[in-house]
Amino acid sequence: MAISTDNEVHSMAMELINQLGIILRNAQIHSLNNITVTSAINKFVSQVNQLVDIEYTVALELRGEYLYFNDKRIRYAPEYLMNLDSLVRELKKVELGSISIKSRLIPEDIIMFVSSYVSACSLRDPFESIMGKMSGITHIELEKLLPIISDDSFDVKKMVKKTYFSAVSYSKGVFTKIRTGEKINLKRAKRVITSLVNHIMEQEQIMLGMTAIKDYDDYTYYHSTNVSILSVALGQRLGLSRRKLIELGIVSLFHDIGKTEIPYEILNKPEKLNDDEWTVIRQHPKIGVRAILNMRNIDDLTIRACLVCFEHHMNFDHSGYPAVRQPGELDLYSRIISIADQYDAMTASRVYKREPMSPEKAITDMIGRVGKHIDPLLFKFFLNMVGIFPIGTLVLLDSNEFGIVYENNHLYLQRPRVMIITNRNGTLVKGRTIDLTEKNDRNEYTLNIIKTMDPRQYNINLAEFLLQ
């Protein structure tokens, strides 16, 4: 079959990588002569050979958390997400960075590779073991996974922080200019969001970590930025294109723009709002639509932004506001942004809510409202993205150490990666990072989460650690 487009090759590459994940997972459960494993291997060999005929070389490479096919990053389709995440984990376990196939294969080639992989999983030097056993198969080249080296001239985390605070600054400027009637630079909005999208696509976990930063005094601007990041990250999990992610990022940044016309004495009231004040607050979706229409000419982006402004508080079952006479299905962007908006709002300190909800409790609260206020399908993707213990959660381990969740494990949601911040005596320490899926020689988890903790009770500023 002639392949004429890059999209078709990309789809084939995604299926190939998915199939490799299936093989490695099944090979740890069944013997290599089991029909489940042999069928998966035969299918993989057929897929490889088809791609070799088209591309001449098939090169699969792991860079950070992402897989590349012939130097092009693979965009994960939702149905492949679990297998691809599993494959990334397996490749890291045996320190395998790339697989290059130079010519057509036979099943015996992959049987040897899988056998080498399975036997190497429990060894101290797994990659060297695999290389030794694969030395006779010259048309399959393997390279060791390279460590990510921090370079002060190009420190990824520094770049992410710069991008994040640039977005917060832009958000603050937009709200200020709208209040004073000044013109908004929407070209800068696209530049800011494009940078956010680029970092989310390459460094999702670091960007999600930034959303754990909350600012009491500048809540609105941090909230808008956090909602934009969470929305784009969720959109990426859904398989949206880069162009759509940029569009989603822009409209989410402006989702609360209607609050610019809400009086400060209501918006910042420390006590509970009365009925009349709630009536005013509930006008901000309509006000937001008018503000956006005054900012730019009518085009597809304007319409999408207006929809989001109008719908993001309606709720999945239309029990929210504003009420409409003939409710229909909410826009996809509105449903995405509603989830991000609710999560970030619950986990932040605000004028009328000094004590924020912990990330874990916020997730539990949202689970109770799935199908009513929250789109059930989108929330499944969101939960897989943020985890049971979202980034920024303070946890007590069974070693009596405190740790902060800094990265999620999509295959084991209850076993994230954690940064240790106190020793067993409660003394603050420079964080070492641990993976809670690690096991000892008895196949027991080496560390476990006992419970989540309130950082305010121990005077711990999470931002200090997350910004390290």
C-alpha positions as CSV (number, residue, x, y, z in Angstrom):
1,M,0.0,0.0,0.0
2,A,1.4,3.4,-1.0
3,I,1.6,5.9,1.9
4,S,1.3,9.4,0.6
5,T,0.9,11.6,3.7
6,D,2.9,12.2,6.9
7,N,-0.4,11.7,8.9
8,E,-0.7,8.2,7.6
9,V,2.9,7.4,8.6
10,H,2.4,9.0,12.0
11,S,-0.7,6.8,12.6
12,M,1.2,3.7,11.6
13,A,4.1,4.7,13.9
14,M,1.6,5.3,16.8
15,E,0.2,1.8,16.2
16,L,3.7,0.3,16.1
17,I,4.7,1.9,19.4
18,N,1.4,0.9,21.0
19,Q,2.0,-2.7,19.8
20,L,5.5,-2.7,21.4
21,G,4.0,-1.6,24.7
22,I,1.5,-4.5,24.4
23,I,4.4,-7.0,23.8
24,L,6.5,-5.9,26.7
25,R,3.6,-5.9,29.1
26,N,2.3,-9.3,28.0
27,A,5.9,-10.8,28.0
28,Q,6.1,-10.1,31.8
29,I,2.9,-12.1,32.4
30,H,3.1,-14.9,29.9
31,S,5.9,-17.1,28.4
32,L,7.3,-16.2,25.0
33,N,5.6,-19.1,23.3
34,N,2.2,-18.1,24.6
35,I,-0.3,-17.3,21.8
36,T,-0.9,-13.8,23.2
37,V,2.8,-12.9,23.0
38,T,3.5,-14.6,19.7
39,S,0.5,-13.0,18.0
40,A,1.5,-9.6,19.3
41,I,5.1,-10.1,18.0
42,N,3.9,-11.3,14.6
43,K,1.8,-8.2,14.3
44,F,4.6,-5.9,15.4
45,V,7.0,-7.5,12.8
46,S,4.5,-6.9,10.1
47,Q,4.1,-3.2,11.1
48,V,7.8,-2.7,11.3
49,N,8.4,-4.2,7.8
50,Q,5.7,-2.0,6.3
51,L,7.3,1.1,7.7
52,V,10.8,0.0,6.7
53,D,9.6,-0.3,3.1
54,I,8.3,3.3,3.3
55,E,10.8,5.0,5.6
56,Y,13.9,2.7,5.0
57,T,14.8,3.1,8.7
58,V,12.5,2.8,11.8
59,A,13.9,4.7,14.7
60,L,12.0,4.8,18.0
61,E,13.5,7.2,20.6
62,L,12.6,8.2,24.2
63,R,13.3,11.8,25.1
64,G,12.2,12.8,28.5
65,E,8.6,11.6,28.8
66,Y,7.9,11.5,25.1
67,L,8.5,9.0,22.3
68,Y,9.8,10.0,18.9
69,F,9.5,8.2,15.5
70,N,12.3,9.1,13.1
71,D,12.9,12.4,15.0
72,K,9.2,13.3,15.0
73,R,7.3,13.3,18.3
74,I,4.4,11.0,18.5
75,R,1.1,12.7,19.5
76,Y,-0.8,10.2,21.6
77,A,-4.3,9.3,20.7
78,P,-6.5,8.8,23.8
79,E,-7.0,5.1,23.1
80,Y,-3.3,4.5,23.1
81,L,-2.4,6.6,26.2
82,M,-2.2,3.8,28.8
83,N,0.0,1.5,26.6
84,L,2.3,4.4,25.6
85,D,2.8,5.5,29.2
86,S,3.5,1.9,30.1
87,L,6.1,1.7,27.4
88,V,7.9,4.9,28.5
89,R,8.1,3.3,32.0
90,E,9.5,0.0,30.7
91,L,12.1,1.7,28.5
92,K,13.3,3.7,31.5
93,K,13.5,0.6,33.7
94,V,16.0,-1.0,31.4
95,E,17.7,2.3,30.4
96,L,16.9,1.8,26.7
97,G,16.9,5.2,24.9
98,S,16.4,4.2,21.3
99,I,15.8,1.3,18.9
100,S,16.8,1.7,15.3
101,I,15.8,-1.0,12.8
102,K,17.7,-0.8,9.5
103,S,16.0,-3.6,7.5
104,R,13.0,-6.0,7.5
105,L,12.6,-8.2,10.5
106,I,11.6,-11.8,11.2
107,P,9.7,-12.8,14.4
108,E,12.9,-14.4,15.8
109,D,14.6,-11.0,15.9
110,I,11.9,-9.6,18.2
111,I,11.6,-12.8,20.3
112,M,15.3,-12.4,21.0
113,F,14.8,-8.7,21.9
114,V,11.9,-9.4,24.2
115,S,13.7,-12.3,25.9
116,S,16.7,-10.0,26.5
117,Y,14.4,-7.3,27.9
118,V,12.5,-9.7,30.3
119,S,15.7,-11.2,31.7
120,A,17.3,-7.7,32.1
121,C,14.5,-6.1,34.1
122,S,15.8,-7.3,37.5
123,L,19.5,-6.8,36.8
124,R,21.7,-4.0,38.1
125,D,22.9,-3.1,34.6
126,P,19.9,-3.9,32.4
127,F,21.0,-2.1,29.2
128,E,24.4,-3.8,29.1
129,S,22.7,-7.2,29.5
130,I,20.3,-6.5,26.6
131,M,23.2,-5.3,24.4
132,G,25.2,-8.5,25.1
133,K,22.3,-10.7,24.1
134,M,21.4,-8.7,21.0
135,S,25.0,-8.4,19.7
136,G,24.3,-11.0,17.0
137,I,21.4,-9.1,15.4
138,T,23.2,-6.3,13.6
139,H,20.1,-4.7,11.9
140,I,18.7,-3.7,15.2
141,E,20.7,-0.9,16.9
142,L,20.1,0.0,20.5
143,E,21.3,3.0,22.4
144,K,21.3,3.7,26.1
145,L,19.0,6.2,27.6
146,L,20.8,9.5,28.2
147,P,20.4,11.3,31.5
148,I,18.8,14.7,31.3
149,I,21.7,17.1,32.0
150,S,20.9,20.4,33.6
151,D,22.7,23.3,31.7
152,D,22.6,26.8,33.2
153,S,22.6,28.2,29.7
154,F,19.4,26.3,28.9
155,D,17.7,25.2,32.1
156,V,14.3,23.9,31.2
157,K,12.8,24.6,34.6
158,K,14.1,28.2,34.5
159,M,12.5,28.6,31.0
160,V,9.2,27.2,32.3
161,K,9.2,29.5,35.3
162,K,9.9,32.5,33.0
163,T,7.1,31.5,30.7
164,Y,4.7,31.0,33.6
165,F,5.3,34.3,35.2
166,S,5.2,36.1,31.8
167,A,1.7,34.7,31.4
168,V,0.7,35.9,34.9
169,S,2.1,39.3,34.1
170,Y,0.2,39.4,30.8
171,S,-3.0,38.3,32.5
172,K,-2.7,41.1,35.1
173,G,-2.1,43.6,32.3
174,V,-5.2,42.5,30.4
175,F,-7.5,42.9,33.4
176,T,-6.0,46.3,34.3
177,K,-6.3,47.6,30.7
178,I,-9.9,46.5,30.3
179,R,-10.8,48.2,33.6
180,T,-9.2,51.4,32.3
181,G,-10.6,51.1,28.8
182,E,-7.2,50.7,27.1
183,K,-6.6,48.6,24.0
184,I,-5.5,45.0,24.5
185,N,-2.5,43.5,22.5
186,L,-4.0,40.2,21.4
187,K,-0.9,39.3,19.4
188,R,1.0,39.2,22.6
189,A,-1.6,36.8,24.0
190,K,-0.9,34.4,21.2
191,R,2.9,34.6,21.8
192,V,2.4,34.0,25.5
193,I,0.1,31.1,25.0
194,T,2.2,29.6,22.2
195,S,5.1,29.5,24.6
196,L,2.9,27.8,27.3
197,V,1.7,25.3,24.8
198,N,5.2,24.5,23.7
199,H,6.3,23.8,27.2
200,I,3.2,21.8,28.1
201,M,3.8,19.6,25.0
202,E,7.4,18.9,26.0
203,Q,7.4,19.3,29.8
204,E,3.9,18.7,31.0
205,Q,4.7,17.7,34.5
206,I,6.8,20.7,35.2
207,M,4.1,23.0,33.8
208,L,1.4,21.3,35.9
209,G,3.7,21.8,38.9
210,M,3.6,25.5,38.3
211,T,-0.2,25.5,38.7
212,A,0.3,24.5,42.4
213,I,1.6,28.0,43.0
214,K,-1.2,30.2,44.3
215,D,-1.1,33.9,45.2
216,Y,-3.6,35.3,47.6
217,D,-3.2,39.0,46.6
218,D,-3.1,38.4,42.8
219,Y,-5.5,35.4,42.8
220,T,-7.4,36.4,39.6
221,Y,-4.2,36.6,37.4
222,Y,-2.6,33.4,38.8
223,H,-6.0,31.7,38.5
224,S,-6.4,32.7,34.8
225,T,-2.9,31.4,34.0
226,N,-3.4,28.2,35.9
227,V,-6.7,27.5,34.2
228,S,-5.1,28.0,30.9
229,I,-2.3,25.6,31.7
230,L,-4.6,22.9,33.1
231,S,-7.0,23.3,30.1
232,V,-4.2,23.0,27.5
233,A,-2.7,20.0,29.3
234,L,-6.2,18.3,29.3
235,G,-6.7,19.2,25.7
236,Q,-3.3,17.6,24.9
237,R,-4.5,14.4,26.6
238,L,-7.6,14.5,24.4
239,G,-5.4,14.6,21.3
240,L,-6.1,18.2,20.2
241,S,-3.8,19.6,17.6
242,R,-1.2,22.2,18.4
243,R,-3.3,24.9,16.7
244,K,-6.4,23.9,18.8
245,L,-4.3,23.9,22.0
246,I,-3.2,27.4,21.3
247,E,-6.8,28.4,20.7
248,L,-7.9,26.7,23.9
249,G,-5.1,28.4,25.8
250,I,-6.1,31.8,24.6
251,V,-9.9,31.5,25.3
252,S,-9.2,29.9,28.8
253,L,-6.9,32.8,29.7
254,F,-9.9,35.2,29.1
255,H,-12.6,33.0,30.7
256,D,-13.1,35.3,33.7
257,I,-12.7,38.5,31.9
258,G,-16.2,39.6,32.9
259,K,-15.1,40.0,36.5
260,T,-13.3,43.3,35.4
261,E,-16.7,45.1,35.8
262,I,-17.6,43.5,39.1
263,P,-17.2,46.1,41.9
264,Y,-14.1,45.5,44.1
265,E,-16.2,45.6,47.2
266,I,-18.2,42.6,46.0
267,L,-15.3,40.7,44.3
268,N,-13.0,41.1,47.4
269,K,-15.6,40.9,50.1
270,P,-14.2,38.8,53.0
271,E,-17.6,37.7,54.3
272,K,-20.2,35.5,52.7
273,L,-22.0,37.2,49.8
274,N,-25.7,38.1,50.2
275,D,-28.3,37.2,47.6
276,D,-28.0,40.6,45.8
277,E,-24.3,40.3,45.6
278,W,-24.5,36.8,44.2
279,T,-26.8,38.2,41.6
280,V,-24.1,40.7,40.6
281,I,-21.4,38.0,40.5
282,R,-23.5,35.8,38.3
283,Q,-23.5,38.5,35.7
284,H,-19.8,38.1,34.9
285,P,-20.3,35.5,32.1
286,K,-22.5,37.9,30.2
287,I,-20.2,40.8,30.9
288,G,-17.3,38.7,29.6
289,V,-19.0,38.1,26.3
290,R,-19.5,41.9,25.8
291,A,-15.9,42.6,26.8
292,I,-14.5,40.1,24.2
293,L,-16.8,41.5,21.5
294,N,-15.4,45.0,22.2
295,M,-11.8,43.7,22.0
296,R,-11.7,42.4,18.4
297,N,-13.5,41.7,15.2
298,I,-15.8,38.7,15.0
299,D,-14.0,35.5,13.9
300,D,-13.9,31.9,15.0
301,L,-11.6,32.6,18.0
302,T,-14.0,35.4,19.1
303,I,-17.0,33.1,19.0
304,R,-15.2,30.4,20.9
305,A,-14.0,32.8,23.6
306,C,-17.6,34.2,23.9
307,L,-19.0,30.7,24.3
308,V,-16.4,29.8,27.0
309,C,-17.1,33.1,28.9
310,F,-20.9,32.4,28.7
311,E,-20.9,28.7,29.5
312,H,-18.1,27.9,31.9
313,H,-20.3,28.2,35.0
314,M,-23.4,26.4,33.5
315,N,-22.4,23.0,34.7
316,F,-22.6,19.8,32.6
317,D,-26.3,19.3,33.6
318,H,-27.1,23.0,33.1
319,S,-27.7,23.5,36.8
320,G,-25.4,26.5,37.0
321,Y,-25.6,30.0,35.6
322,P,-26.6,31.8,33.4
323,A,-29.8,29.9,32.9
324,V,-31.0,29.5,29.2
325,R,-34.4,28.7,27.8
326,Q,-33.3,25.9,25.5
327,P,-30.1,24.3,26.9
328,G,-28.0,22.3,24.5
329,E,-24.7,20.5,24.7
330,L,-22.0,22.8,26.1
331,D,-19.0,23.6,23.9
332,L,-16.0,21.2,24.3
333,Y,-13.7,24.1,25.4
334,S,-16.3,25.2,28.0
335,R,-16.5,21.7,29.5
336,I,-12.7,21.5,29.6
337,I,-12.2,24.9,31.1
338,S,-15.0,24.3,33.7
339,I,-13.0,21.4,35.1
340,A,-9.8,23.4,35.2
341,D,-11.6,26.4,36.7
342,Q,-13.2,24.4,39.5
343,Y,-10.1,22.5,40.4
344,D,-7.8,25.6,40.6
345,A,-10.5,27.7,42.5
346,M,-10.9,25.0,45.1
347,T,-7.2,24.6,45.8
348,A,-6.5,28.4,46.1
349,S,-6.8,30.9,49.0
350,R,-9.3,33.6,48.2
351,V,-10.6,36.6,50.1
352,Y,-13.7,34.8,51.3
353,K,-11.9,31.4,51.6
354,R,-8.6,31.8,53.5
355,E,-8.0,28.1,53.8
356,P,-7.7,26.3,50.4
357,M,-8.8,22.8,49.9
358,S,-6.0,20.3,49.5
359,P,-5.6,18.9,46.0
360,E,-6.6,15.5,47.1
361,K,-9.8,16.7,48.7
362,A,-10.6,18.8,45.7
363,I,-10.4,15.7,43.5
364,T,-12.6,13.8,45.9
365,D,-15.1,16.7,45.9
366,M,-15.1,16.7,42.1
367,I,-15.6,13.0,41.8
368,G,-18.8,13.4,43.8
369,R,-20.1,15.9,41.2
370,V,-19.2,13.9,38.0
371,G,-22.2,13.6,35.7
372,K,-23.9,16.5,37.3
373,H,-21.6,19.5,37.3
374,I,-18.7,17.8,35.4
375,D,-18.4,16.0,32.1
376,P,-17.7,12.3,33.1
377,L,-15.5,11.4,30.1
378,L,-13.4,14.6,30.3
379,F,-12.9,14.1,34.1
380,K,-11.5,10.6,33.5
381,F,-8.7,12.2,31.4
382,F,-8.3,15.0,33.9
383,L,-7.9,12.5,36.8
384,N,-5.4,10.5,34.8
385,M,-3.5,13.7,34.2
386,V,-3.4,15.1,37.8
387,G,-3.5,11.8,39.7
388,I,-5.0,10.8,43.0
389,F,-2.3,12.9,44.7
390,P,-1.9,15.9,42.4
391,I,1.3,17.8,42.1
392,G,1.9,20.0,45.1
393,T,0.2,17.6,47.6
394,L,2.1,17.3,50.9
395,V,2.3,13.6,52.0
396,L,3.6,11.7,55.0
397,L,5.5,8.5,54.1
398,D,5.8,5.4,56.2
399,S,9.5,6.3,56.7
400,N,8.1,9.3,58.8
401,E,9.4,11.7,56.1
402,F,7.4,14.5,54.5
403,G,7.3,14.7,50.7
404,I,5.8,16.8,48.0
405,V,4.3,15.2,45.0
406,Y,6.2,16.6,42.0
407,E,5.3,14.2,39.2
408,N,2.4,11.7,38.6
409,N,2.6,8.2,37.4
410,H,-0.3,7.6,35.0
411,L,-0.2,3.8,35.4
412,Y,-0.1,3.9,39.2
413,L,-2.1,6.9,40.2
414,Q,-1.6,6.2,43.9
415,R,2.1,6.0,43.5
416,P,3.5,9.3,42.3
417,R,7.0,10.6,42.3
418,V,7.8,12.5,45.5
419,M,10.3,15.1,46.6
420,I,11.5,14.5,50.2
421,I,11.5,17.8,52.1
422,T,12.0,16.6,55.8
423,N,14.0,13.8,57.4
424,R,12.6,11.4,60.0
425,N,13.2,14.0,62.7
426,G,11.1,16.7,60.9
427,T,14.1,18.8,59.8
428,L,13.8,20.4,56.4
429,V,16.2,18.9,53.9
430,K,17.2,19.5,50.3
431,G,14.8,17.4,48.5
432,R,15.8,14.1,47.0
433,T,13.3,12.6,44.6
434,I,11.9,9.1,44.9
435,D,9.6,6.9,42.8
436,L,6.9,5.2,44.9
437,T,6.7,2.3,42.5
438,E,10.2,1.2,43.4
439,K,10.4,-2.2,45.1
440,N,13.0,-4.0,47.2
441,D,14.4,-7.5,46.8
442,R,11.3,-9.0,48.3
443,N,9.1,-7.4,45.7
444,E,7.7,-5.0,48.3
445,Y,7.2,-1.3,47.8
446,T,10.1,0.5,49.5
447,L,8.0,3.5,50.5
448,N,4.3,4.2,50.9
449,I,2.0,7.2,51.4
450,I,0.4,7.1,54.9
451,K,-1.8,10.2,54.5
452,T,-1.9,13.7,53.1
453,M,-0.9,16.7,55.3
454,D,-1.8,20.3,55.6
455,P,1.3,22.4,54.8
456,R,0.0,25.4,56.8
457,Q,0.0,23.3,60.0
458,Y,3.7,22.8,59.6
459,N,4.5,26.3,58.2
460,I,5.7,24.7,54.9
461,N,5.7,27.0,51.8
462,L,5.2,24.5,48.9
463,A,6.1,27.2,46.3
464,E,9.7,27.4,47.7
465,F,10.2,23.7,46.8
466,L,8.2,23.7,43.6
467,L,10.3,26.6,42.3
468,Q,13.7,25.1,43.1
